[in-house]
Amino acid sequence: MRVLPPHKYAKLVNDLLDTVIIYQGTQQLRAQISKTLSNYVQPEPEKAKNDGNGKQPGAL
């Protein structure tokens, strides 16, 4: 697990709270939370799934 310094963590929480207040009750809320969160962290890249024959999808 990655750890943020306390001041960045506090800023993230405040930014998320502001985002929720602005977008509460809208269909944009999830996307805006993701956008705000991406300013601080990035998701781990997804691993390519095996298609069952030992090859990666799209591999020749």
PyMOL commands that set and color helices and strands:
alter all, ss='L'
color gray80, all
select helices_A, chain A and resi 6-23+29-38
alter helices_A, ss='H'
color red, helices_A
deselect
rebuild
show_as cartoon
